[in-house]
Amino acid sequence: MEYTPMDSRPLFATTRKKTRIAPWIRVSALILGVGSLGMVIAKISIPTDPALDQRIDLSIADAIAPTPPEPDLESQSTNNAPSAESPTSTASLFTASLFNEDPLPDPALTLTLPQTRPAEPTEPAPVATTIKVKSGDSLSTIFSRLGLNYQTVSDVIAVGDQAAPLKNLRPGDQLNVEMTPDNQLLAINYQLAPNKTLSIRRDANDQFTADKIVLPMETRLATAEGVIDSSLYQSAIESGLSANMVMELADIFGWKINFLKDVQNGDHFRIVYEEKYVNGKHVDTGAVVAAEFVNNGKTYQAVRYTAPNGKTGYYEPNGASLARGFLRYPVAFSRISSKFNMHRMHPLYHKIRAHKGVDFAAPTGTPIHAAGRGKIEFIGWQHGYGKVIKIKHDGGFETVYGHMSRFNNQLKRGSSVDMGETIGYVGMTGAATGPHLHYEFHVKGVYTDPLVAKLPEANPIPSKYRQDFLAQTQTALDLMAKDERQAAQTVTNTVTATAD
């Protein structure tokens, strides 16, 4: 025995016997860990029945149970090695089954994954297109641009009378069209009025059906005022009025004031008018219900009244009518491009030729209204006038409307028209240098300047409607007077502030 000096070893050193772990134990431990992890994942992610849950819980418990300390490998006898006849744990059976080439199936451990149903195919979303109608457009030309065939046009028109508005499309109108990605028409929506829409849709039987959708409309009263500093039209537009409202104001006082000659800077106006709302959204401007115009210091007032018999007109607050048998201005115009002049130099022929009417400049497509009630005497083409309409009125009066772009296609020779009815649209057909309405006024065969022609006044409010007239118009007059008082107060405050 070799002697080792005592002081050559570290003080308090301990003797540790080296041990070696058998490789098969390491492999078994690794397999147990992987198997246990798989069972944990399976328990979490796959729905099972209670019996299977219990078996898996036991397997996991055995797998993670603390292992007793391994005996000294040098003193372990071969009799203690595991034999095929010794009892095995559930974890051991599970581990063995993972690597057994011919495992025994255990019905309790058979997992059935839920079957997934294939997603049902979805219908492709329709393609929506908004079309703005251009001059010369028809339903057929619009559908052709969209790639729809003529049969589709026929199918839509075949819906019946409800589809009739689609035959009279006007420039500026809008159509909302819905189609499938492979260009099959699903629906077409045409707005007839701010609260009315014609909707034609393809139904489940592959047939087109039509509906008119009408939404409730709310009417509110609003006020506006302005001072003339250049022209009535420009000043009114700057105050927030539309072109149509300017023309309505001119029509109301047209037989009291010559707006082409009498109006001067410093004149002012005030109006009460309707605003239309659908679902709380402003969609349109309605009629003027009260108006005031101060011309050269003289005040003119008007109120709108609808009698129990349905007739509507403008009257002075005392009931006197402001109407005549004719409109002074049959179109909403921006300016007078040529006045009545029997010795005018013609802009195209460059020679002196009588201009026996008035030219109202307006954009192409602007509606033209019948100046008075009468019958169509001529509708068609005449050299120089282009597309023209002549209307014969009672009392020896006749009116002429030239250079139209198109007619109201409901009219023909002999048709009756009412004052204000749309008969056609502004254009520049015939001998014209730009879009305008050439308007003539004949009195017993004599060409007369329509801007100065004298006409008899209409009848005042009948006595039987007097109380109804006062009750119906008082609100508008009060609102206009209130607006005037507020304006006066503003002026007073401004003057006071300036003086201070």
Secondary structure, DSSP 8 states (H G I E B T S, - for coil): -----GGGS-TT----------HHHHHHHHHHHHHHHHHHHHHHHS---HHHHHHHHHHHHHHHS-------TTT--GGGS--TTS---HHHHHHHHHH-SS----GGG-----------------EEEEEE--TT--HHHHHHHTT--HHHHHHHHTT-GGGGGGGS--TT-EEEEEE-TTS-EEEEEEEEETTEEEEEEE-TTS-EEEEEEE---EEEEEEEEEE-SS-HHHHHHHTT--HHHHHHHHHHSTTT--TTTT--TT-EEEEEEEEEEETTEEEEEEEEEEEEEEETTEEEEEEEEE-TTS-EEEE-TTS-B--BSB-S-SB--SEEEE--EEEEE-TTT-SEEEE-SEEEE--TT-EEE-SBSEEEEEEEEETTTEEEEEEEETTTEEEEEEEEEEE-TT--TT-EE-TT-EEEEEB--SS-SSSEEEEEEEETTEEE-TTT----B-----GGGHHHHHHHHHHHHHHHHHHHHHHHHHHHHHHHHHH-
